């Protein structure tokens, strides 16, 4: 039987493993490695679907389908990119496959994380009125995000919410790096302008 020290050491090693190492461990039959991956990514991945689709049931269906595809692909998995990039590429393709013919992607709940929104407003040099409450700020930003074209919205959410690089986002969306940088840049500019205009109107 393993001692408490051995168990702690094992847990520490698992915690220090990269996503890619965990996926390879799962490929080799380590179910705990998959559980670690699932636990780490389940929240952000589900929110990605909800914010893109504005449909909780469809988001749940596609979310479950992503993990099903991850399980099926495990036997052939190779480290050719970061696990996060690989995971969200699957998610992106599912959205395209399942939603394009059903509804546009230009519906979103926006960013639900108030701290994330505050960080974006600060980084964009937007100074909302001191009387504006957090809830009003969130609603304002959500409204501006909702106005973005779908490709800009996805690039923005992946960049701001998940902290993915333009390179990773370009791989997920299967477009050039320059196109991705443009989408992110235009999204930021559009949101800054939109927020500034709405603050002036208010």
C-alpha positions, 0 to 999 in steps of 0.5 A: 500500500502506498504511504500518504507521502507517496500519494501526495507525491503522485498527486503533485506529479499529476498536477504538474503534468502538461495537458499533452502529457495527460492526454498521452497518459490517457492514451496509455490507459490512465483514466485518472489522466482523462479525469484531470483533463476533463476537470480542468477544461470542462468549465471553459469549454462549456462556457465557450459553447454557451457564449457562441450559441446562446442555447444551453441545450445545444451547448450541452449537446455539443459539449458532450460530443466534444468529449466523446470525440476526445475519447474516440481520438485518444488511440491516435492522438499525437502531440502536434499542437497544444492540447487546448488548441486541439480541443477547441478546434474540435469544438469549433468544427462542431459549431460549424457543422451543427449550427451554420444551417440552423442559426447564425453565430451572432448570438451570445451571452457575452462574458459572464466573468465580471473580473474578465470584463473589468480587465478588458475595459481596463486594458482597452483604456475605457473609463466608464462613469464612476456611477456605472455599476458592475452589472451595467458594465457587464450588460454594456460590454455583452451588448457590444460583443453581440454586435460583432461578426461571428468570426470576430466574436469567436476570436475575441472570446478565445483571446480574452476568455481563454488567453489563447494566442493568435497563432492558436486561434488561427489553427482552431479557425483554420485561417491564416495568422494575419486574418486571425490578428485582424479579427482580434484587432477589429473586435477590440476596436469595434468593442472600444468604439461601441462602449465609448459611444454607449457611455456618451449616449448614457 
